[in-house]
Amino acid sequence: MKYALVTGGSRGIGKAVCVKLASMGYNVVVNYVSNEEEAQKTAALVREYGVEAELLRFNVADYDETIAALEKWQAEHNGEYIEVLVNNAGICKDNLMMWMEREDWRKVIEISLDGFYNVTQPLLKPMLVKKFGRIINMVSLSGLKGIAGQVNYSAAKGGVIAATKALAQEVARKNVTVNAVAPGFIKTDMVAGLDESELKKTIPANRFGTAEEVANLVGFLASKDSSYITGEIISINGGLYS
């Protein structure tokens, strides 16, 4: 039995990643916080591939809640472990720094950066014991180049990028890889308010990407074909930035 956990798996890139991993034969644990209806829709798509889909509700930014949910899952799956972890949960609270509320800074940092720790740390030991694991962190173009109006988001994703590189060095000998995927403009709810017609002019590929294209990259990094790739931040942005 192979299990994968995708945080923020109910919509957008997370949903596409869940479906991709299901197509690769993984039983998928779909994490969500509040939108159970969308999480159930994702689970239904996962089950179409003949694998299990489990909903696991917890807020990645809440350490105690996260640990309780993961421990409960482990207790119900004796002898099994989550071998693929996709840290996808994240939010945007955009504003210029001079007007940014402390709460908007805190929430973005906690969900992306604290969430990375809260979920990854307890799942790491079983991967090391079993001598196989794939940790894939969803970061962003913002974390690579910085984007005005996204100081909080850039800081959060930049922190995860650095953590990815450091953790990869700690666990590589145990056949556990740690990589990050850095999307540019992808057609999801997160970019719904942006002017796509104008922004695509800045992209060499002249279009926004799709969640499925990001999921295909995640699928490769989750596979055994990527076993010699670790500590990498792989951009998927249509040539916008490299």
N, C-alpha and C positions, 0 to 999 in steps of 0.2 A: 504494500500500500504506500503510495507516494503522496505526500501532502505539501501544498503550497499555501502560504498566507499572504494575502494582499490587503494592506491597510488602505482605507478610503476606496474600497472596491465596488461601491454601489453605482458609481457614475463615471463618465468621461474616460480618461486614460485607465483608471483603475478597473473599470468594467471591461474594457477591451483586453487588459492584461489577464483578468480572470478567465475570459473566454479563450484566449490564446493558450494559457497553461492547461486548461481543460482539454484542448485539442491535442496537447502533448501527453495526455494520460494522467495528469495530476488531479487528485481530489483537491478541491479548492476551498479554503476557509476565507469567506468574504467578510472583512471587517467593515463596520459602519458605525456611525454615532447616532443619527436620528432618523434618517430616511429609510425606514424598513421596507416601504413599498418598492423603492428602486433596488434595494438590496435583494429583495425576493425576485425581481425581474432578472437581475444578474444571475442569481442562483438557478433560475429556470433555464437560462441559456447555457450555463455550465453543465447541467444535467443532460442536455441534448447530446453530449459527447459520451454518455454512458459512465460518467464518474460521479462521485459524491460532491455535493455542495453544502457547506455548513455556514450558517450566519453566526458571526461572533461580534456582539455589540460591546464596544468600549471606546473611550476617548483616549487616544494615544498620548495626549498631553497629561493625563492623570495617571501617575505611577501606580498607585494602589489599585485602581480600577483595572489597569492593564495587566498587572501581575495576577490579580484574582481571576480574570478571564482566561489568561494563558494557562494558569495552574489547573483550572477547571477542565479546560480542553485536554490537557495532558493526562489528567486523572481518568478521563473518559476514553482515552486512546492508549491504553497500556501497551508498551513495547513499540509504539510508533513515535515519529518525530516529524517536525516541520523542516523539510530539507531545502525548501526555497522560500525565502522571505523577500517580499517586495515592499519596501517602505515608500508608499505612494501618498499617504495622507498629507495634506497641506492646504493652506488657505492664503488668500491675498487680502490685505487691508491697505490699499494704496493711498499714498498722500505724500506731499512734499514734507521733508523732515521738519521744517519749521512749524508745520501745523499738525504733525503727527501726534495723536493721543498716545499716552503711555500704554493704555490697554491694547491698542492696535499693534504696538511694538511687541508687547508681551505675548499676545495670542499667536502671532505669526511665528515667533521664535520658539515658543513652547511646543506647538504642534509639529513643526518640522524638525527642530534640533533635539528638544527633550523627547519627542516622540521616537526619534531614531534610537536613542538610548533605551527608553522604556520598553520597546518591543525587541530590539536586537539583543540586548544583554542577556535576558533570560532564555532566549532561543539559541544562543551561541554554543553553550556547553554540549547539548546533544549533537550538534553538527560536528564538533571536534571529537567527541567520543566515537561517533559513527564514521568519522573521517570522510565526510562528504557534506557539502553545503553550498548554497548559492545565496548571497545577499546582494540585492539590487536596489539601489537608492534612487528615487526620482528627484532630480535636482532641477536646474533650469539655466537657460541662457543668462538670467539675472544673476545667478551665483558665479558665473564665469566673467562677465564683463561689467556687471553693475548696470542698473537702469534707473534713471531719474524717476522719482516718485515711488520707488520700490526699495528704499534703503533697508527697511525691515525684512522684506522678502529676499533681497540680495544677501543680507547678512546671514539669514537663516540657511539659505541654500549654499552659500559659501562655506559655512561651518560644516555642513554635511559633506561637502566636497573634500574638505581637509580630513574629516573623520574617516571617510571612505579610503583615502590613501593610507592613513595610519593603520586602520584596522586590517587592511589587506596584508600589510607586512607582518602582523601578529599571527595570522591564521593560515597563511599560504602553505606551510609545511603539512598541515592536516587536510589538504585538498578542499579547503573552503575558500571560495573566491568572493571578493567584495568589489563591486563596480557600481558606477553611477551612470544614469542616463540623463542627458541635459536637453530637453526639448526647447525649441523656439516657439513660434506661433502655431499652436495646434487647435483645430476646431473642437472646442469643448465649451462648457458653460463659463469657464474662467475667462475666456476672451470674447464672450458674447457681446459686450458693450463696446468693443473696439471697432474702428473703421477698417474693415478688411480690405476694401477696394483701394484705400490709400496705402496701408501698411504692406500689402503684397508687392507694391512697387519697389520696396526696399529689399526684397528677398530675391536673390538670383534665380531661384526656381519659380518665382512669380506666383506663388500660391501658399496658403497655409497647409500644414501637414494634417494628417488624420490620426486619431487615437489608435487605429489599427496598425499604422506604420510604426508608432512608438512601441506598441505591444509586440510586434514582430522582432524588434531589437531586444526587448526584454526576454522574449522567448529564446533567442539565441544565447544570451548571457546566462539563462537558466539551464541550458543544455550542457551535455558533456562535451560537445564540440568546442565550447569556449574555455576548456579547462586550463589553458595556459595564458588566459587573459585575466589579470586581477590588478586592482588599484587604478583602473582607468576611468576617465570621465569621457563618455562618448556623446558627442553632440549630434542632434538630429534636428536641423533647423533650415534645411533647404539652401545652405551656403551663406546664410546671413552673417555668421560669425564663426571663426575657427581659431 
